[in-house]
Amino acid sequence: MALLLSLVCSYLPSQTVSDTGRRSPVATERLQGQGKEAEPGVVKDVPPRRDEDMLPRWLNNYMDAHPVFVRFLLFGLLVALAGVVMLNRRTTASRIKNFESYQRILREGRTYRRSMFADRSHASGSASLNKKAWHMFLLEEWVISETPFRDPDFGVEQMAGHLGVSLAELNEAVMKHVDVKATIYLDHLRVEHSINLMKDKARRGLSQSEIARESGFRGLLEFRKLFRIVTGVSVGRYRLFCRSASR
C-alpha cells in the first residue's frame, strides 16, 4: 500500500523544474535579480534539486510516457489485493467449517453413547460387551460436566486414573471413538471450551489471555499455538469470524 501511495503521489503534477524547460513561479522569483549577469525578467534553466524528486528520473519519465499503462497497473494491483483478501476469508471460512463439522461428529457420538448407557440397570452388561465405549462414556460424562481440564496441570494420567485404566487402554478407547490420541483429545476439550467462551455474548469482553487461563492453557502462546493446530486458523480470525457471523 505504501508503494501504491508513493506512485500516486509522484504521478500528480509537481511544481518543480522539469526536463522540458518548464519553470515554477518559485524558481522564477529565486533567479530574478541574483546578480549582474541575470537580467531582469530573464529566467535561466536550473536543474531540479535532488530532494524534489520522490522517484528515480527513469521512472518519472516512464510514467509520463505511459500514463494509461500506469493507471491500469495501479488498478490491477488493487484488484489483486482485493482478491487476496477474499481468498483469505474463504480459506478461513472453509477451515472453520471443517472444524465445526468434526465437533458436530463428537457431539453426536456423545449423544449416542449417553443413550446407549442411559439405562443404569443394564449398563454393567452393556459395558462388558463394549468396554471401550463404556470407558469413553464415563470419560465424556466426567470431563464435560466437571471440566477438570481447566486446570493446566490436568493431563492424560489423571484421565486414566479416574477411569481406573492404563494409558494404553485410555488411548485405545479415545482413538476408537474420536479418531485421535488422548493428548490431542484433551487439547480439543480445551479449545472447545475456549470457543464456547468466545461465542458467549455475556463474556465477549474477555481478552485472549483471560480465555486461555479459563480454558486450562498455561499461557497465551500455548493457547494460540494449540488453537491454530486444532482449528486451522488463528484465535483472532476465529473470533472475528464468530462476531461477523452473529450479526
Contacts in CASP RR format, 6 or more apart in sequence:
PFRMAT RR
TARGET T0000
AUTHOR 0000-0000-0000
METHOD contacts of the structure
MODEL  1
MALLLSLVCSYLPSQTVSDTGRRSPVATERLQGQGKEAEPGVVKDVPPRR
DEDMLPRWLNNYMDAHPVFVRFLLFGLLVALAGVVMLNRRTTASRIKNFE
SYQRILREGRTYRRSMFADRSHASGSASLNKKAWHMFLLEEWVISETPFR
DPDFGVEQMAGHLGVSLAELNEAVMKHVDVKATIYLDHLRVEHSINLMKD
KARRGLSQSEIARESGFRGLLEFRKLFRIVTGVSVGRYRLFCRSASR
1 81 0 8 1.000
4 74 0 8 1.000
4 77 0 8 1.000
4 78 0 8 1.000
6 54 0 8 1.000
6 55 0 8 1.000
7 55 0 8 1.000
7 63 0 8 1.000
7 70 0 8 1.000
7 74 0 8 1.000
8 74 0 8 1.000
9 54 0 8 1.000
10 54 0 8 1.000
10 55 0 8 1.000
10 59 0 8 1.000
10 60 0 8 1.000
10 63 0 8 1.000
11 63 0 8 1.000
11 67 0 8 1.000
11 70 0 8 1.000
14 52 0 8 1.000
15 24 0 8 1.000
15 25 0 8 1.000
15 26 0 8 1.000
16 24 0 8 1.000
16 48 0 8 1.000
16 49 0 8 1.000
16 52 0 8 1.000
16 53 0 8 1.000
17 23 0 8 1.000
17 24 0 8 1.000
17 27 0 8 1.000
17 45 0 8 1.000
17 46 0 8 1.000
17 47 0 8 1.000
17 48 0 8 1.000
18 48 0 8 1.000
19 61 0 8 1.000
21 45 0 8 1.000
23 43 0 8 1.000
23 45 0 8 1.000
23 46 0 8 1.000
27 43 0 8 1.000
27 46 0 8 1.000
28 43 0 8 1.000
31 38 0 8 1.000
31 43 0 8 1.000
31 44 0 8 1.000
31 46 0 8 1.000
32 38 0 8 1.000
32 40 0 8 1.000
32 41 0 8 1.000
32 42 0 8 1.000
32 43 0 8 1.000
33 40 0 8 1.000
38 44 0 8 1.000
53 60 0 8 1.000
55 63 0 8 1.000
63 70 0 8 1.000
92 233 0 8 1.000
92 237 0 8 1.000
92 241 0 8 1.000
93 241 0 8 1.000
95 231 0 8 1.000
95 232 0 8 1.000
95 233 0 8 1.000
96 231 0 8 1.000
96 233 0 8 1.000
96 238 0 8 1.000
96 241 0 8 1.000
99 230 0 8 1.000
99 231 0 8 1.000
99 232 0 8 1.000
103 192 0 8 1.000
106 178 0 8 1.000
106 188 0 8 1.000
109 177 0 8 1.000
110 140 0 8 1.000
110 144 0 8 1.000
113 133 0 8 1.000
113 136 0 8 1.000
113 137 0 8 1.000
113 140 0 8 1.000
113 177 0 8 1.000
114 137 0 8 1.000
114 141 0 8 1.000
116 126 0 8 1.000
116 133 0 8 1.000
116 137 0 8 1.000
117 123 0 8 1.000
117 126 0 8 1.000
117 127 0 8 1.000
117 133 0 8 1.000
117 134 0 8 1.000
117 137 0 8 1.000
123 134 0 8 1.000
126 134 0 8 1.000
127 133 0 8 1.000
127 134 0 8 1.000
131 173 0 8 1.000
132 172 0 8 1.000
132 173 0 8 1.000
132 176 0 8 1.000
132 177 0 8 1.000
133 173 0 8 1.000
133 177 0 8 1.000
135 163 0 8 1.000
135 165 0 8 1.000
135 169 0 8 1.000
135 170 0 8 1.000
135 173 0 8 1.000
136 173 0 8 1.000
136 174 0 8 1.000
136 176 0 8 1.000
136 177 0 8 1.000
136 178 0 8 1.000
138 163 0 8 1.000
139 159 0 8 1.000
139 162 0 8 1.000
139 163 0 8 1.000
139 170 0 8 1.000
139 173 0 8 1.000
139 174 0 8 1.000
142 148 0 8 1.000
142 162 0 8 1.000
143 149 0 8 1.000
143 159 0 8 1.000
143 189 0 8 1.000
147 193 0 8 1.000
148 154 0 8 1.000
148 158 0 8 1.000
149 155 0 8 1.000
149 186 0 8 1.000
149 189 0 8 1.000
149 190 0 8 1.000
149 193 0 8 1.000
149 216 0 8 1.000
150 190 0 8 1.000
150 193 0 8 1.000
150 214 0 8 1.000
150 215 0 8 1.000
150 216 0 8 1.000
151 216 0 8 1.000
152 216 0 8 1.000
152 217 0 8 1.000
152 218 0 8 1.000
154 186 0 8 1.000
154 216 0 8 1.000
155 183 0 8 1.000
155 186 0 8 1.000
156 167 0 8 1.000
156 170 0 8 1.000
156 182 0 8 1.000
156 183 0 8 1.000
156 186 0 8 1.000
157 167 0 8 1.000
159 170 0 8 1.000
159 182 0 8 1.000
159 186 0 8 1.000
160 166 0 8 1.000
160 167 0 8 1.000
160 169 0 8 1.000
160 170 0 8 1.000
160 182 0 8 1.000
163 169 0 8 1.000
163 170 0 8 1.000
165 173 0 8 1.000
167 182 0 8 1.000
170 182 0 8 1.000
171 181 0 8 1.000
171 182 0 8 1.000
174 180 0 8 1.000
174 181 0 8 1.000
174 182 0 8 1.000
174 185 0 8 1.000
175 181 0 8 1.000
178 185 0 8 1.000
178 188 0 8 1.000
180 188 0 8 1.000
184 230 0 8 1.000
187 226 0 8 1.000
187 229 0 8 1.000
187 230 0 8 1.000
188 230 0 8 1.000
190 215 0 8 1.000
190 216 0 8 1.000
190 217 0 8 1.000
190 226 0 8 1.000
191 215 0 8 1.000
191 226 0 8 1.000
191 227 0 8 1.000
191 230 0 8 1.000
191 231 0 8 1.000
193 214 0 8 1.000
193 215 0 8 1.000
193 216 0 8 1.000
194 211 0 8 1.000
194 212 0 8 1.000
194 214 0 8 1.000
194 215 0 8 1.000
194 217 0 8 1.000
194 223 0 8 1.000
194 227 0 8 1.000
194 235 0 8 1.000
195 238 0 8 1.000
195 242 0 8 1.000
197 203 0 8 1.000
197 206 0 8 1.000
197 211 0 8 1.000
197 214 0 8 1.000
197 215 0 8 1.000
198 204 0 8 1.000
198 211 0 8 1.000
198 238 0 8 1.000
198 239 0 8 1.000
198 242 0 8 1.000
199 242 0 8 1.000
199 246 0 8 1.000
201 246 0 8 1.000
204 243 0 8 1.000
206 214 0 8 1.000
208 220 0 8 1.000
208 223 0 8 1.000
208 224 0 8 1.000
208 235 0 8 1.000
208 236 0 8 1.000
209 219 0 8 1.000
209 220 0 8 1.000
211 223 0 8 1.000
211 235 0 8 1.000
212 219 0 8 1.000
212 220 0 8 1.000
212 222 0 8 1.000
212 223 0 8 1.000
213 219 0 8 1.000
215 223 0 8 1.000
217 223 0 8 1.000
217 226 0 8 1.000
223 235 0 8 1.000
224 234 0 8 1.000
224 235 0 8 1.000
227 234 0 8 1.000
227 235 0 8 1.000
227 238 0 8 1.000
228 234 0 8 1.000
228 235 0 8 1.000
231 238 0 8 1.000
233 241 0 8 1.000
END
